[in-house]
Amino acid sequence: MADDADAVTVVREVDDVETLKALSDPLRLAILRAMMSDVRAAHRVKDIARLLDQPTTRLYRHIKVLEAAGLIKVAQTRMVSGIQESQYQVAQFALRLSRDLLAAPGNAGDLADAFAVTLNDFRDRLVRDIISGRFQPEPEAGEKPDAGEKSEAGEKPDPLGPMVVALDRRLTPERATEFRSRLTALMEEFNRPDDEENAVVPVEFLLMFWAPKEPVGEPVGEPVGEPPA
């Protein structure tokens, strides 16, 4: 039996704590990421388990949590040896946290947990690729990867080479607003569905932007835990 699995939201805005909690688990995040590698495919639980090198029985509870949160959905079902087997599909191409969810003071702990899981997951994949030698520019045609001397071709920048940027600076309100707006436009462009047949380049992309503000009601400029002079 096939269900209506054609409509996939491009970007889902997460605006409730329960969905945030569903994302605050390393294994659930790994399941979601594995499924989002092919957003239009229908995935069997045992295939996801094989990709993640996990026992199939361990995934079922996490699959149900993701389904209850609306992050994945049943794409189709079939009978296998008298047992109904469900195949799942992601319900969105990308996720974005709502302003209200970010602004509510009572959500601080859940937000911290979700960000910690996401950053740890990204860090683990980054370290894995560095150690395995995958975090390197592609050698130019005719260049030996382990050559001791650089050739002229080897000095050309790889258009898909790694790019790591960390910024911590002060901007005028106008420039900060413009910069954030441009980043938002870039993310919307990045999240657009691509040509499936030609989408052959795996891309790891983490983008964060925040302008720290003093908590409401907290003293400004006084060390935490120390009495004022």
N, C-alpha and C positions, 0 to 999 in steps of 0.2 A: 504494500500500500504506500503510495507516495503522498506526501503532504505538500502544502504550499511553501516551497523553500526558495522561490525565486527572488523575493524581496529581501535585500540585505541593506540595512542602514549604513550609510557611508561613515558618519561619525555619531556615536551615541554619547549624549551628555549624561554623566552619572550624577544624580542629584539626591541619592538616598544613602543612608549609612549602611543598610543591609547589603547593597551591591558593593559598596566600598569594602565591607568585611569579606565578601566573597572573593575579592581581588587580593586580600591580604594574606595569602597563603602561597608559599613557594611552588607547591605541586600544582595548585589550581592555575597559577600564573603560567607555569610551564605547559599545562594542557591547553590553555587558551592560545598561547603563542604558537604551539605546534599546529593547532587547527587554523590559525590565521595565516599560516604559510601558504594555504590554498583556501581562500575564503569561500569559494563556491563549491568546494568538494564536500561530500558526505563522508564522515569519518566513523569507523567502527571503534568501539572502546578498545578492543584487542590490538588494533593497528596503532592507536595512540600510545598504548602501553608498550608496544614494541619500540616505537620511536623514542620513548622516554626511558626505556630499560627498567620498567616498573611492572610488578605483578598486576594482571588485569583486575583482580579482586580489589586491589587498593584504590583503583581509579573510580569505581562506581559511585561511591559516596560523594566524591568531589565533582563528578559529572552532574549529579543531581543538584548540588549546590549551585553550580554555574547555570544549569537549566532554570532553577527556581528564580535566579536573579535576572533571567532574561538575557544572559550573555551568550548562551548557545541555545539551539532549538533542535527539535527532532526534524530531520530532513526527510527521512523515509523509514519505513519499518518493513520487515519481512519475516516469514516463519522459517526457522532453521531447526530441523529435527524436533518439530513440535513446540519450539520455544520462540517467542517473539524477540527478534533482534532489532534494536534501534540504531540508526546511524544519525550522527549529529553534525550540525553546521554552525559556524559562528553567526551571530546576529548583527554584526557590525564590522566595518573595516578598521575602525580606530575608536578609541575612547577619550573623552575629555571630561574633567571634573567641573561641575557647575560652580558659579560664583557663590551661590548661597551655601553650598556644601563647604567650600573653602573658608567662607567668612564666619560660619557658626562656631563660637568658642567651644562649645561642648563636643565638637568633632575632632579636636586637636589630637587626641590619642589615636583615634582610628586613622586619621590622615597620616600621622607619623608612622604607624604600622604599615600602611599601604605603600608609602614612599620608600620605607626601609626595604620591604620585600622587592619592590621594583628595582631599586638601585643595587641591591645585592645580586639580583638575577642578572642585571646588565654587567656588573663588575665581574661575575663569574664567567660570563661568556667572553668578555673582553680579555681576561687573563688566559682563558682557554685558547683563544685565537692567537694571542701573543706567544704563548709557550709552544703551540703547535706550528708556528711559522706562518700562519694565515694572515697575520697583521702586518703585511708588507706590500709595497707597490708591486704590480705585475712587471716582470722583466720584459724589456722590449724584444721584438722579433729578432732572432739571431744572437741575443745576448745570453750568456750562460749565467744562471742565477748565482752560482758560487764563484764566479770569476773574481780574481784578486784585484784586477784593475778595472776601472770604469771606462766603458767605451763611450763614444759620443752619443750613441743611441741610449746608453744607460743613464745619461745625465738628463734626459728629457723627463719632465714630470709626468707621472701616471695620472690621467684624468680621473681615475677611480681610486687613487691612493688614499690611505688613512688621513683623516683630518681631526685633530684634537685641539679644542680651543677652550680655555678657562678665563673668564673675565670677571673682574671685581672692581668696579669703578663708579664714579658719580657722574650723573648726567643731569641736564636741565629737565624739568618736567615735560617740556615739549619734545625733546629728543627721546626721552625714555618712552613716552607715549607712542611716538612714531616708530621707534625700534620694535616695541611690542606688537604694534599693528602689522608691521612687515613680517615678523616671525609668525604671526597668526596666518597671514596670507600664504606664507611658505608651507606651513603645515597643512593647510587646506589643499594646496597644490600637490603635496607629497602623498596625501591620503586619497587622492582620486584613484579610482580603479584603473589599472594599466592593461595593456594588451597582453592577454594571458600567454599567447604563443611566443611573444618576444620578451616577456618578463623573466630574464634568465640571470640577472645580477642580484645576489643576496645583499641586502643593505641593512646594517645595524645603525640605528639613528636614535640618539637620545637628546632631547632639547628641553631645557628648563630655564625659566626666567622668573625671578621674583624680586620685588623691591621691599626690603625689610622695613617694617613699621613698628614703633613702640606699642606694646599692648595697651589697650584702653584702661586707664586707672592705675597703671604702673608708673613709678617714679622714673624720670629720665635722667640718665647720666650717673646713677648711683649703683655701685657694685651690688650684685645680688648676694644676700646673705650677710652683708656687712652693714653696721649702723652708719647713718650719715655722720660726717665730721661735724 
